Amino acid sequence: MKPNNSSSYFYGWNIVGAAFLSRFSFASGNASILGLFFTSLNAQLGWSRTSIAGVLTLSRLFEGITSPIVGTFLDRYGSRWILVIGGVILSVGFMSLSTMTDLWQFYLVRGIFMAMGFSLVSMLVTNTTISNWFVARRGRAIALAGMGTSSGMLMISPITVGIIAIWGWQTAWIFFAVLAWFVVIIPSALIMKRRPEDIGLKPDGAIVGKSDYSSLQADKDEQYDSIKEAVWTRRQVIRTPAFWLLITAISSSMLAFQGVNISIAPYAEDLGFGATAIALMLMARSLATILVTPLWGILSEHVHLSAIRVIPFSIQLLATALLTFADTNVMLWLGIVVYGAGFTGMMIIQEVLWANYYGRLTLGTVRSTSLPLQVLMSGGGPVIINLIFDITGSYKPAYAAFIGLYLMSAILIWFAKPPIPSDFANPDEL
């Protein structure tokens, strides 16, 4: 698809649309969706919750290992073929899952092979691309693309429940395999571009040739101007205090989130809710997430304010407390809905923070430097919470510990200040 440079319409919104579709498909790998398979896999194959959840830890480990390589290629070549290859891997992987009979096959396909696919269609790829296309409207652009995940959860949750109930869990995997072609592979091949400079544009829609970018966003916050053309090496990144504050806060909160996320369906089931009610809860969470996402997009464009940065982590703390002490249906529903709304803000704000703090030109390198620990921690959440469940017979002790992690994350993110870059580059020359 050839961009129209003579139109006032900015091609960057096409990038957001393609990223939205990719995020829609990514929802099929969400821990909450995997939780919908727990009962069927346990009944038919005899697998425990811990053994099923363990595949996510293995998957996260491999995603973390591959992310630095993905980030380097992303900065150099762009996201188009990265997304296409990732979509093909996921399609083949989901089709393979429909034929599995042994746990080792599940771990090999979902934990290792498909981990490469999820790494290639991850937020590292889509959000880094968007951050290259937007500066002034970065928050709302990332938020709009992120609505793909919420929309995917809203639609995929009830569809998955229905398919499993009528045709079985094998058919649900086949559905995901077909979906990848229509929302990842084809749109990415037709639409995705690396940077606006590659087609004679500038971020946020300025139509230029090879001119200087220094005047763009001159009326914006000085913080944005000072870092937007910075370039970083991995060694420079890890020497900044901001990197360690951000990565510790985000990784800890991701461990808590993934732990709660995979437990929502079985937790509600243990409280006496049926599959239909659980699907409705997940739909309500996704709907709430969609509704608040535009607000998070606008708020995230003011992340230089410490109070804005801590809001989503505080909301996650509140939601986890509601789940922990839920003694009524209303508290459980409210906890699940608030949890989804808070997580959306946490993800949007962290993406804007990385881009605003370290610039867009080497953002793939910066983000992929942070991801190994973040991915490993998030992968540990499902295993930790299910081990605690196997020992205590309850998810509540783990929920209580996660409240502490969210509190720590909020404190750390408060003190994270922008680093001072030492190297700069002209984006037209990269």
Residue pairs with C-beta under 8 A, 6 or more apart in sequence:
1 14
1 190
1 191
3 11
3 14
3 193
3 199
3 201
4 11
5 199
5 200
5 201
5 207
8 205
10 201
10 204
10 205
11 193
11 196
11 199
11 201
12 130
12 133
12 134
12 141
12 196
12 201
12 203
12 204
12 205
13 141
14 191
15 129
15 130
15 133
15 191
15 192
15 193
16 130
16 133
16 141
16 144
16 145
17 187
17 191
18 83
18 187
18 188
18 190
18 191
18 192
19 126
19 127
19 129
19 130
19 145
19 148
20 144
20 145
20 147
20 148
20 151
21 148
21 183
21 184
21 187
22 83
22 87
22 121
22 125
22 126
22 148
22 183
22 184
22 187
22 188
23 123
23 126
23 145
23 146
23 147
23 148
23 149
23 152
24 148
24 149
24 151
24 152
24 183
25 87
25 90
25 121
25 152
25 176
25 179
25 180
25 183
25 184
26 118
26 121
26 122
26 123
26 148
26 149
26 152
27 33
27 148
27 149
27 151
27 152
27 153
27 156
28 90
28 94
28 152
28 156
28 176
28 179
28 180
29 90
29 114
29 118
30 149
30 152
30 153
30 261
31 53
31 56
31 258
31 261
31 262
31 382
32 153
32 157
32 261
32 262
32 264
32 265
32 282
33 153
33 156
33 157
33 160
34 52
34 53
34 55
34 56
34 262
35 261
35 262
35 263
35 264
35 265
35 266
36 157
36 160
36 161
36 164
36 265
36 275
36 278
36 279
37 52
37 164
37 169
37 172
38 49
38 52
38 265
38 266
39 269
39 275
40 164
40 168
40 169
41 47
41 52
41 169
42 48
42 49
42 52
44 169
45 101
45 103
47 103
47 106
48 390
49 266
49 386
49 389
49 390
50 383
50 386
50 387
50 389
50 390
51 103
52 106
53 262
53 382
53 383
53 385
53 386
54 107
54 111
54 382
54 383
55 106
55 107
55 110
55 111
56 111
56 258
56 262
56 379
56 382
56 383
57 379
57 380
57 382
57 383
58 107
58 111
58 112
58 115
58 379
59 110
59 111
59 112
59 114
59 115
59 118
59 379
60 115
60 375
60 376
60 378
60 379
60 380
61 115
61 375
61 376
61 379
62 111
62 112
62 115
62 116
62 119
63 115
63 118
63 119
63 122
63 371
63 375
63 379
64 371
64 372
64 373
64 374
64 375
64 376
64 379
65 372
66 115
66 116
66 119
67 119
67 122
67 124
67 367
67 368
67 371
67 372
67 375
68 234
68 368
68 369
68 371
68 372
69 368
70 82
70 119
70 120
70 122
70 124
70 125
70 364
70 368
71 124
71 128
71 364
71 365
71 366
71 367
71 368
71 369
71 371
72 364
72 365
72 368
73 82
73 364
74 82
74 124
74 125
74 128
74 129
74 364
74 368
75 128
75 361
75 362
75 363
75 364
75 365
77 194
78 129
78 192
78 193
78 194
78 195
78 198
79 125
79 126
79 128
79 129
79 188
79 192
79 194
80 188
80 189
80 192
80 193
80 194
81 189
82 120
82 125
83 120
83 121
83 125
83 126
83 184
83 185
83 188
83 192
84 184
84 185
84 188
84 189
85 120
86 116
86 117
86 118
86 119
86 120
86 121
86 125
86 184
87 117
87 120
87 121
87 180
87 181
87 184
87 185
87 188
88 117
88 180
88 185
89 113
89 114
89 116
89 117
89 120
90 114
90 117
90 118
90 121
90 176
90 177
90 180
90 184
91 177
91 178
91 180
91 181
91 185
92 113
92 177
93 109
93 110
93 113
93 114
93 117
93 177
94 114
94 173
94 174
94 176
94 177
94 180
95 173
95 174
95 177
96 105
96 109
96 113
97 106
97 109
97 110
97 173
98 170
98 171
98 173
98 174
98 177
99 170
100 106
100 109
121 184
123 146
123 347
123 351
124 364
124 367
124 368
124 371
126 145
127 142
127 145
127 351
127 355
127 367
128 355
128 363
128 364
128 367
129 192
129 194
130 138
130 141
130 142
130 145
131 138
131 142
131 351
131 355
131 360
131 363
132 194
132 195
132 196
132 203
132 360
132 361
132 363
133 141
133 195
133 196
133 203
133 204
134 141
134 142
134 203
134 204
135 203
135 204
135 216
135 217
135 220
135 224
135 228
135 360
136 203
136 204
136 216
136 217
136 220
136 224
136 301
137 204
137 301
138 300
138 301
138 352
138 355
138 356
139 296
139 297
139 298
139 299
139 300
139 301
139 303
139 348
139 352
140 294
140 297
140 298
140 301
141 297
142 297
142 300
142 348
142 351
142 352
143 293
143 294
143 296
143 297
143 298
143 300
143 348
144 293
144 294
144 297
146 293
146 344
146 347
146 348
147 289
147 290
147 293
150 286
150 287
150 289
150 290
150 293
150 340
150 344
151 286
151 290
153 282
153 283
153 285
153 286
153 289
154 283
154 286
154 287
154 290
157 279
157 282
157 283
157 286
158 279
158 280
158 283
159 175
160 172
160 175
161 275
161 276
161 278
161 279
163 171
163 172
163 175
164 171
164 172
165 275
193 199
195 427
196 202
196 203
197 427
197 428
200 207
200 208
200 209
201 207
201 208
202 208
202 213
202 216
203 213
203 216
203 360
204 216
204 217
206 216
210 428
212 426
213 228
213 229
213 426
213 427
213 428
216 228
217 224
217 225
217 228
218 225
221 304
223 304
223 356
223 418
224 356
226 418
226 421
227 356
227 357
227 358
227 359
227 418
227 421
228 359
228 360
229 359
229 361
229 424
229 425
229 426
229 427
230 358
230 359
230 361
230 362
230 421
230 423
230 424
231 359
231 361
231 362
231 421
231 423
231 424
231 425
232 358
232 359
232 362
232 365
232 366
232 421
232 423
233 362
233 365
234 365
234 369
236 422
236 423
237 243
237 358
237 365
237 366
237 369
238 244
238 369
240 419
241 416
241 417
241 419
242 357
242 416
242 417
242 418
242 419
243 369
243 370
243 419
245 412
245 413
245 415
245 416
246 350
246 353
246 354
246 357
246 370
246 412
246 413
246 416
247 370
247 373
247 374
248 409
248 412
249 313
249 408
249 409
249 410
249 412
249 413
249 416
250 346
250 350
250 370
250 374
250 409
250 413
251 373
251 374
251 376
251 377
251 378
252 377
252 405
252 408
252 409
252 412
253 313
253 316
253 346
253 405
253 406
253 409
254 374
254 377
254 378
254 381
255 377
255 378
255 380
255 381
255 384
255 402
255 405
256 316
256 320
256 381
256 402
256 405
256 406
257 316
257 343
257 346
257 378
257 381
258 378
258 379
258 380
258 381
258 382
259 381
259 382
259 384
259 385
259 398
259 402
260 320
260 323
260 339
260 381
260 385
260 399
260 402
261 381
261 382
262 381
262 382
262 385
262 386
263 382
263 385
263 386
263 389
263 395
263 398
264 278
264 281
264 282
264 336
264 339
265 278
265 282
267 323
267 395
268 277
268 278
268 281
268 332
268 336
269 275
269 278
270 395
271 326
271 332
273 281
281 332
281 333
281 336
282 336
284 333
284 336
284 337
285 336
285 337
285 339
285 340
285 341
286 340
288 337
288 338
288 340
288 341
289 340
289 341
289 343
289 344
292 341
292 344
292 345
293 344
293 348
296 312
296 344
296 345
296 348
296 349
297 348
299 308
299 311
299 345
299 349
300 308
300 345
300 348
300 349
300 351
300 352
301 352
302 308
303 309
303 349
303 352
303 353
303 356
304 356
304 418
306 414
306 415
308 349
309 349
309 353
309 413
309 414
309 416
310 410
310 413
310 414
311 345
311 349
312 342
312 343
312 344
312 345
312 346
312 349
313 342
313 346
313 406
313 409
313 410
313 413
314 342
314 406
314 410
315 338
315 341
315 342
315 345
316 339
316 342
316 343
316 346
316 406
317 403
317 406
317 407
317 410
318 338
318 342
319 335
319 336
319 338
319 339
319 341
319 342
320 335
320 339
320 399
320 402
320 403
320 406
321 335
321 403
322 331
322 332
322 334
322 335
322 338
323 332
323 335
323 336
323 339
323 399
324 396
324 399
324 400
324 403
325 331
326 332
326 335
353 416
354 363
354 366
354 367
354 370
355 363
356 418
357 416
357 418
357 419
358 366
358 419
358 421
359 421
360 427
361 425
361 427
361 430
384 398
385 395
385 398
388 395
388 397
388 398
389 395
389 398
